[in-house]
Amino acid sequence: MQTPQKIAVIGSGLVGSLLAIYLKRAGHTVHVYDRSQDVRKINFSGRSINLVMSNRGWKALEDIGLDDEIRKIGIPVDKRAIHIPNQDLNYQHYGKDGEAIFSLSRGILNKRMIDLAEEAGAEFFFEQKIWDITLTDATLHIGETERGEWQEVKYDKVIGADGAFSRVRHRMQRQSMFNYSQEFLQLGYKELHIPANEDGTHKLDKNSLHIWPRGEFMLMALANIDGSFTCTLFLPHKGKNSFESINDTKTLESFFAKNFPDTKEVIPDLIEDYFKNPTSFLVTMKCYPWTFEDKIALIGDACHAIVPFYGHGMNAGFEDITVLNEMMTKYGDDWKMIFSEYEKSRKPNADAIAELSYRNFMEMSFKTADEKFLLQKKIEKWFSQKHPNQWLPLYSRVTFSLRPYSEALALGNQQNAIMEEVMQIPKIEEKWNSEEVEDKILELLKK
């Protein structure tokens, strides 16, 4: 058991709320600050991408006994459903039988996590603007405006869980030897909505991640427990097919009729949603160090914001908490060691999932409709079922295991190099599950 500390968590999002529960369970006084309104009191919609919980996220919840609570508000998703014009729906199953990610509404999950954190004893302070932090003594400077009067509130520790544009990180950036980078994709996103049928059922298969891959852009949809789907339209900001070019009703209707004709009956409020909901940006942010002495730490998107194409922003943030908790258990009251070992453990893995997430956009938007790519995945699944100790597909290693992201990236690169050779075998389409192919993969693995 640690000596009780007074700890401020900045940010009441998913990572901040779960972290607050962990810190309370460890015996600390926990105050959670957020500059925004309490999400439980507002209509949380219009700029969200549904979340998918996988093994890393579930572990953080299971370790603290909250997994059953969260399963109640999610829907298992065991496959992709690929929508190609003039073709039958193509289902691509994830992992082994019974393996599934869980679709969760960000708003519903965030509200539940705050409730659970309050039940655990954390105190929340909403609409509190933190303009600065004194790093050396963990003092918050809070006020209505940046140039107005500030109140000083001192803590033993401050942990920034305040997202990609973190105020805590912004203060840390003003130190020497602090490395920081951000890179925006030329791609943005907009939330759309598929309502439930009149009887409350889903209009599409609820246990699939629906993808309409169109190369430079795509549409995707994930189910909610109320029978609806949250859809996300990913488009370039500028260019021929872009948010800039689709700026009136006629252009929008023509674009959807040409590229997503099967959505006409299921997205009745397309025009209203498109022009009402904001266009959001996608950014990858990296920094280091994540901590300052034994006083300040960053966690989740505040230190490693990633694009959403692997569905691992939340899962990576929850895994941060798992590792931080392990260090707290291991090192007791030595918070300098706790923070140091936490950041050293997580930084390579955060960089790896950032790279994997970017690559997965290329897979989802370009490759899921490519027959050669689908055959490659078919071969990998067949081989891994015959030799489970020799081959775990990259997606399964990232999503259904707890092995480090950095290991997944390295082994994924090796596997892809092997499959590039396998796909060159003459008439591979005819003998994809033959002894010749099996022996070839085994031979390449030995190298």
C-alpha positions as CSV (number, residue, x, y, z in Angstrom):
1,M,0.0,0.0,0.0
2,Q,1.3,3.4,-0.9
3,T,1.4,6.5,1.4
4,P,-1.8,8.5,0.5
5,Q,-1.2,11.4,-1.9
6,K,-3.3,14.3,-3.1
7,I,-3.4,13.8,-6.9
8,A,-5.0,16.0,-9.6
9,V,-6.0,14.3,-12.8
10,I,-6.5,16.8,-15.6
11,G,-9.2,15.5,-18.1
12,S,-12.4,13.7,-17.4
13,G,-12.3,11.6,-20.5
14,L,-12.1,7.8,-20.6
15,V,-8.5,7.5,-19.5
16,G,-8.7,10.2,-16.9
17,S,-11.9,8.6,-15.4
18,L,-10.4,5.1,-15.2
19,L,-7.1,6.4,-13.8
20,A,-9.1,8.2,-11.1
21,I,-10.6,4.9,-10.1
22,Y,-7.2,3.2,-9.9
23,L,-5.7,6.0,-7.8
24,K,-8.7,6.0,-5.4
25,R,-8.4,2.2,-5.0
26,A,-4.7,2.7,-4.2
27,G,-5.8,5.0,-1.3
28,H,-5.2,8.4,-2.8
29,T,-7.3,11.6,-2.7
30,V,-8.2,12.2,-6.3
31,H,-9.6,15.4,-7.9
32,V,-10.4,15.4,-11.6
33,Y,-10.5,18.7,-13.5
34,D,-12.0,19.4,-16.9
35,R,-12.4,22.7,-18.7
36,S,-15.6,21.4,-20.4
37,Q,-19.1,20.8,-19.1
38,D,-20.1,17.6,-17.5
39,V,-20.8,15.3,-20.4
40,R,-23.6,13.7,-18.4
41,K,-25.5,16.9,-18.8
42,I,-25.2,17.5,-22.5
43,N,-26.1,15.8,-25.7
44,F,-22.9,14.1,-26.6
45,S,-23.0,13.7,-30.4
46,G,-21.9,15.2,-33.7
47,R,-18.1,14.6,-33.6
48,S,-17.5,11.1,-32.4
49,I,-16.1,7.9,-33.7
50,N,-17.4,4.8,-32.0
51,L,-14.8,3.1,-29.8
52,V,-13.8,-0.5,-30.0
53,M,-12.7,-2.3,-26.8
54,S,-10.2,-5.1,-27.3
55,N,-8.0,-7.2,-24.9
56,R,-5.7,-4.5,-23.7
57,G,-8.7,-2.3,-22.7
58,W,-10.5,-5.2,-21.1
59,K,-7.5,-6.1,-19.0
60,A,-7.4,-2.7,-17.4
61,L,-11.1,-3.0,-16.6
62,E,-10.9,-6.6,-15.5
63,D,-8.0,-5.9,-13.1
64,I,-10.3,-3.5,-11.2
65,G,-13.5,-5.5,-11.6
66,L,-15.4,-3.2,-14.0
67,D,-15.4,-5.3,-17.2
68,D,-18.9,-6.7,-16.6
69,E,-20.3,-3.2,-16.1
70,I,-18.9,-2.1,-19.4
71,R,-19.9,-5.2,-21.4
72,K,-23.6,-4.2,-20.7
73,I,-23.3,-1.1,-22.9
74,G,-21.3,-2.7,-25.8
75,I,-21.9,-4.9,-28.8
76,P,-19.5,-7.6,-29.8
77,V,-18.1,-7.2,-33.3
78,D,-16.5,-10.3,-34.8
79,K,-16.0,-9.3,-38.4
80,R,-15.8,-6.6,-41.1
81,A,-18.6,-6.3,-43.6
82,I,-17.2,-4.8,-46.8
83,H,-19.6,-2.9,-49.0
84,I,-18.5,-2.9,-52.7
85,P,-20.8,-1.5,-55.4
86,N,-22.5,-4.3,-57.5
87,Q,-21.2,-7.1,-55.3
88,D,-22.5,-9.2,-52.5
89,L,-21.5,-8.1,-49.0
90,N,-18.1,-9.6,-48.2
91,Y,-17.5,-10.7,-44.5
92,Q,-14.0,-10.8,-43.2
93,H,-13.9,-12.5,-39.7
94,Y,-11.5,-11.3,-37.0
95,G,-9.2,-13.7,-35.2
96,K,-10.4,-17.2,-34.1
97,D,-14.0,-18.2,-33.5
98,G,-15.4,-16.4,-30.5
99,E,-12.9,-13.5,-30.7
100,A,-14.5,-10.1,-31.0
101,I,-13.9,-6.5,-30.4
102,F,-16.7,-4.5,-28.7
103,S,-18.4,-1.5,-30.2
104,L,-19.1,1.3,-27.6
105,S,-20.6,4.7,-27.9
106,R,-18.0,7.2,-26.7
107,G,-20.6,9.4,-25.0
108,I,-22.4,6.5,-23.2
109,L,-19.0,5.0,-22.1
110,N,-17.6,8.3,-20.9
111,K,-20.7,9.1,-18.8
112,R,-20.6,5.6,-17.2
113,M,-16.9,5.9,-16.4
114,I,-17.4,9.2,-14.7
115,D,-20.3,7.7,-12.6
116,L,-18.0,4.8,-11.6
117,A,-15.2,7.1,-10.7
118,E,-17.5,9.2,-8.5
119,E,-18.8,6.0,-6.9
120,A,-15.2,5.1,-6.1
121,G,-14.7,8.4,-4.3
122,A,-13.0,10.7,-6.9
123,E,-14.2,14.3,-7.0
124,F,-14.9,16.0,-10.3
125,F,-14.5,19.7,-11.0
126,F,-16.0,20.7,-14.4
127,E,-15.7,24.0,-16.3
128,Q,-12.4,24.7,-14.5
129,K,-9.8,26.2,-16.8
130,I,-6.2,25.4,-16.0
131,W,-3.9,27.9,-17.6
132,D,-0.6,26.9,-16.1
133,I,1.1,24.4,-13.9
134,T,4.2,24.9,-11.7
135,L,6.0,21.7,-12.4
136,T,8.4,21.7,-9.5
137,D,5.6,21.6,-6.8
138,A,2.5,20.4,-8.8
139,T,0.5,23.6,-8.4
140,L,-2.4,24.3,-10.7
141,H,-3.2,27.8,-11.8
142,I,-7.0,28.0,-12.4
143,G,-9.0,31.0,-13.7
144,E,-11.8,32.2,-15.9
145,T,-9.5,33.7,-18.5
146,E,-5.8,33.3,-19.5
147,R,-5.0,36.9,-18.5
148,G,-7.4,37.2,-15.6
149,E,-7.0,36.4,-11.9
150,W,-5.8,32.8,-11.1
151,Q,-6.4,30.6,-8.1
152,E,-3.5,28.4,-7.0
153,V,-4.2,24.8,-5.9
154,K,-1.3,22.7,-4.8
155,Y,-1.1,18.9,-5.2
156,D,1.4,16.2,-4.5
157,K,1.1,14.9,-8.1
158,V,-0.6,16.1,-11.3
159,I,-1.4,13.7,-14.1
160,G,-2.4,15.1,-17.5
161,A,-5.0,13.0,-19.3
162,D,-6.3,16.0,-21.2
163,G,-6.0,14.8,-24.7
164,A,-4.0,15.6,-27.9
165,F,-4.0,19.3,-27.1
166,S,-3.1,18.8,-23.5
167,R,-2.5,21.9,-21.3
168,V,-0.3,19.9,-19.0
169,R,1.9,18.9,-21.9
170,H,1.9,22.4,-23.3
171,R,3.5,23.5,-20.0
172,M,6.1,20.7,-20.1
173,Q,7.0,21.7,-23.7
174,R,8.5,24.9,-22.3
175,Q,11.4,23.0,-20.8
176,S,14.7,22.3,-22.5
177,M,15.2,18.8,-23.9
178,F,11.5,18.2,-24.4
179,N,10.9,16.6,-27.8
180,Y,7.5,17.1,-29.4
181,S,6.0,16.6,-32.9
182,Q,2.5,16.6,-34.4
183,E,1.4,15.5,-37.9
184,F,-2.0,16.1,-39.3
185,L,-3.4,13.8,-41.9
186,Q,-4.7,15.4,-45.1
187,L,-7.8,13.4,-44.2
188,G,-10.7,14.5,-41.9
189,Y,-13.8,12.9,-40.6
190,K,-17.5,13.7,-40.1
191,E,-20.1,11.9,-38.0
192,L,-23.2,10.6,-39.7
193,H,-26.1,8.5,-38.3
194,I,-28.1,5.4,-39.1
195,P,-31.2,5.3,-36.9
196,A,-32.8,2.1,-35.6
197,N,-35.8,0.5,-37.3
198,E,-39.2,1.4,-35.8
199,D,-39.1,-1.8,-33.7
200,G,-35.7,-0.8,-32.3
201,T,-33.7,-3.4,-34.3
202,H,-30.6,-2.5,-36.4
203,K,-30.8,-1.8,-40.1
204,L,-27.5,-3.6,-40.7
205,D,-25.7,-6.5,-39.1
206,K,-24.9,-5.2,-35.7
207,N,-22.0,-7.6,-35.1
208,S,-19.9,-6.2,-38.0
209,L,-17.7,-3.2,-38.6
210,H,-19.2,-2.0,-41.8
211,I,-16.7,-0.5,-44.3
212,W,-17.3,1.1,-47.6
213,P,-13.7,1.3,-49.0
214,R,-13.1,3.7,-51.8
215,G,-9.4,4.3,-51.9
216,E,-8.7,7.9,-51.0
217,F,-11.8,8.0,-48.8
218,M,-14.2,5.6,-47.0
219,L,-17.3,5.3,-44.8
220,M,-17.6,3.1,-41.8
221,A,-20.3,2.2,-39.3
222,L,-20.4,0.6,-35.8
223,A,-23.6,-0.4,-33.9
224,N,-25.0,1.2,-30.8
225,I,-27.1,-0.6,-28.1
226,D,-30.2,1.5,-29.0
227,G,-30.4,0.0,-32.5
228,S,-28.6,2.9,-34.3
229,F,-25.2,3.0,-35.9
230,T,-22.6,5.7,-35.6
231,C,-21.1,6.3,-39.1
232,T,-17.9,8.1,-39.9
233,L,-17.1,9.6,-43.3
234,F,-13.4,9.9,-43.9
235,L,-12.5,12.3,-46.7
236,P,-9.6,14.5,-47.7
237,H,-9.9,18.1,-46.6
238,K,-9.2,19.3,-50.1
239,G,-9.3,18.0,-53.7
240,K,-11.8,16.4,-56.0
241,N,-13.6,14.2,-53.5
242,S,-13.2,16.2,-50.4
243,F,-15.0,18.1,-47.6
244,E,-14.0,21.3,-49.5
245,S,-15.7,20.2,-52.7
246,I,-18.9,18.8,-51.2
247,N,-20.3,22.1,-50.1
248,D,-24.0,22.0,-51.2
249,T,-26.9,19.5,-51.1
250,K,-26.8,18.6,-54.8
251,T,-23.1,17.7,-54.7
252,L,-23.5,15.7,-51.5
253,E,-26.4,13.7,-52.9
254,S,-24.6,13.0,-56.1
255,F,-21.4,12.0,-54.3
256,F,-23.3,9.5,-52.1
257,A,-25.4,8.1,-55.0
258,K,-22.2,7.4,-56.9
259,N,-20.0,6.1,-54.1
260,F,-22.3,4.7,-51.4
261,P,-25.6,3.9,-53.2
262,D,-26.7,1.2,-50.7
263,T,-26.8,3.8,-47.9
264,K,-29.7,5.8,-49.3
265,E,-32.3,3.9,-47.4
266,V,-30.4,3.7,-44.1
267,I,-29.1,7.3,-43.7
268,P,-32.3,9.3,-44.0
269,D,-30.8,12.4,-42.4
270,L,-27.7,12.5,-44.5
271,I,-28.1,16.2,-45.6
272,E,-28.9,17.4,-42.1
273,D,-26.1,15.5,-40.4
274,Y,-23.5,16.4,-43.0
275,F,-24.1,20.1,-42.8
276,K,-24.8,20.2,-39.1
277,N,-21.9,18.1,-37.8
278,P,-18.4,19.6,-37.7
279,T,-15.5,18.4,-39.9
280,S,-12.9,17.1,-37.5
281,F,-9.1,16.6,-37.9
282,L,-6.9,13.6,-37.4
283,V,-3.5,14.1,-35.8
284,T,-0.6,11.9,-34.6
285,M,1.2,13.5,-31.7
286,K,4.5,12.2,-30.1
287,C,6.5,13.6,-27.3
288,Y,9.2,12.7,-24.7
289,P,9.7,12.7,-21.8
290,W,6.2,12.0,-20.4
291,T,7.1,12.9,-16.8
292,F,8.7,15.6,-14.7
293,E,10.6,14.3,-11.6
294,D,8.1,12.7,-9.2
295,K,5.5,15.4,-9.7
296,I,4.0,15.4,-13.2
297,A,3.1,12.7,-15.7
298,L,1.2,12.5,-19.0
299,I,-1.0,9.6,-20.0
300,G,-3.2,8.6,-23.0
301,D,-3.6,11.0,-25.9
302,A,-1.8,13.7,-23.9
303,C,1.5,12.0,-24.7
304,H,0.6,9.7,-27.7
305,A,-2.4,10.8,-29.8
306,I,-2.9,8.5,-32.8
307,V,-5.2,8.2,-35.7
308,P,-8.3,5.9,-35.1
309,F,-7.8,3.3,-37.8
310,Y,-6.8,0.4,-35.5
311,G,-9.3,1.4,-32.9
312,H,-6.6,1.5,-30.2
313,G,-6.5,5.1,-28.9
314,M,-8.6,4.1,-25.9
315,N,-7.0,0.7,-25.6
316,A,-3.5,2.1,-25.6
317,G,-4.5,4.7,-23.0
318,F,-6.0,2.0,-20.8
319,E,-2.8,-0.1,-21.2
320,D,-0.9,3.0,-20.0
321,I,-2.9,2.7,-16.8
322,T,-2.2,-1.0,-16.5
323,V,1.6,-0.4,-16.7
324,L,1.5,2.7,-14.4
325,N,-0.4,0.6,-11.8
326,E,2.2,-2.2,-12.1
327,M,4.9,0.3,-11.4
328,M,3.0,1.7,-8.4
329,T,2.7,-1.9,-7.0
330,K,6.4,-2.6,-7.7
331,Y,8.0,0.6,-6.5
332,G,5.7,1.7,-3.7
333,D,6.4,5.3,-2.7
334,D,9.3,5.8,-5.1
335,W,7.3,8.0,-7.5
336,K,10.4,9.1,-9.4
337,M,11.1,5.5,-10.3
338,I,7.4,4.8,-10.9
339,F,7.2,7.6,-13.5
340,S,10.5,6.8,-15.1
341,E,9.9,3.1,-15.6
342,Y,6.3,3.8,-16.8
343,E,7.5,6.2,-19.6
344,K,10.4,4.0,-20.6
345,S,8.1,1.0,-20.9
346,R,5.3,2.7,-22.8
347,K,7.1,5.1,-25.2
348,P,8.3,2.4,-27.8
349,N,4.9,0.8,-27.7
350,A,3.1,4.1,-28.2
351,D,5.3,4.9,-31.2
352,A,4.5,1.4,-32.6
353,I,0.7,1.6,-32.4
354,A,0.9,5.1,-34.0
355,E,2.6,3.5,-37.0
356,L,0.3,0.6,-37.1
357,S,-2.8,2.8,-36.9
358,Y,-1.7,4.9,-39.9
359,R,-1.0,1.7,-41.9
360,N,-4.4,0.3,-41.1
361,F,-6.1,3.2,-42.9
362,M,-4.4,2.0,-46.1
363,E,-5.6,-1.5,-45.4
364,M,-9.2,-0.6,-44.6
365,S,-9.7,1.9,-47.4
366,F,-7.6,0.4,-50.2
367,K,-6.9,-3.3,-49.5
368,T,-10.1,-4.7,-48.0
369,A,-11.6,-4.7,-51.5
370,D,-8.5,-6.2,-53.2
371,E,-8.7,-9.9,-54.1
372,K,-5.0,-10.5,-53.8
373,F,-4.9,-9.0,-50.3
374,L,-7.9,-11.0,-49.3
375,L,-6.2,-14.2,-50.5
376,Q,-3.1,-13.3,-48.5
377,K,-5.2,-12.9,-45.3
378,K,-6.9,-16.2,-46.1
379,I,-3.5,-18.0,-46.4
380,E,-2.3,-16.4,-43.1
381,K,-5.4,-17.5,-41.3
382,W,-5.1,-21.1,-42.7
383,F,-1.5,-21.3,-41.8
384,S,-1.9,-19.9,-38.3
385,Q,-4.6,-22.4,-37.6
386,K,-2.3,-25.2,-38.6
387,H,0.7,-23.7,-36.8
388,P,-0.6,-21.5,-34.0
389,N,2.8,-21.4,-32.3
390,Q,4.6,-20.3,-35.5
391,W,2.2,-17.6,-36.8
392,L,-0.2,-15.2,-35.1
393,P,-1.6,-12.7,-37.6
394,L,-0.8,-9.1,-37.0
395,Y,-4.3,-8.0,-36.3
396,S,-4.8,-10.7,-33.7
397,R,-1.4,-9.9,-32.1
398,V,-2.4,-6.2,-31.7
399,T,-6.1,-6.8,-30.8
400,F,-6.5,-10.1,-29.1
401,S,-3.2,-10.4,-27.2
402,L,-1.3,-8.4,-24.6
403,R,2.1,-8.7,-26.3
404,P,3.9,-5.3,-26.7
405,Y,2.8,-3.2,-29.7
406,S,6.5,-2.8,-30.6
407,E,6.8,-6.6,-30.9
408,A,3.7,-6.7,-33.1
409,L,5.1,-4.1,-35.4
410,A,8.4,-5.9,-35.8
411,L,6.9,-9.3,-36.3
412,G,4.2,-7.9,-38.6
413,N,7.0,-6.5,-40.8
414,Q,8.7,-9.9,-40.9
415,Q,5.4,-11.7,-41.7
416,N,4.6,-9.3,-44.5
417,A,8.0,-9.9,-46.1
418,I,7.3,-13.6,-46.0
419,M,3.9,-13.2,-47.5
420,E,5.2,-11.1,-50.3
421,E,7.4,-14.1,-51.4
422,V,4.5,-16.5,-50.9
423,M,2.2,-14.5,-53.1
424,Q,4.7,-14.8,-55.9
425,I,4.3,-18.6,-56.1
426,P,2.9,-19.4,-59.5
427,K,-0.9,-20.2,-59.5
428,I,-1.1,-19.3,-55.8
429,E,-4.8,-18.8,-56.2
430,E,-5.3,-22.5,-57.0
431,K,-2.9,-24.0,-54.4
432,W,-3.1,-21.4,-51.5
433,N,-3.7,-24.2,-48.9
434,S,-1.3,-26.8,-50.4
435,E,1.6,-28.6,-48.8
436,E,3.9,-26.6,-51.1
437,V,2.7,-23.3,-49.7
438,E,2.9,-24.6,-46.1
439,D,6.5,-25.8,-46.6
440,K,7.4,-22.5,-48.2
441,I,6.2,-20.5,-45.2
442,L,7.9,-22.8,-42.8
443,E,11.2,-22.5,-44.7
444,L,11.0,-18.7,-44.7
445,L,10.2,-18.6,-41.0
446,K,13.4,-20.6,-40.3
447,K,15.4,-17.8,-42.1
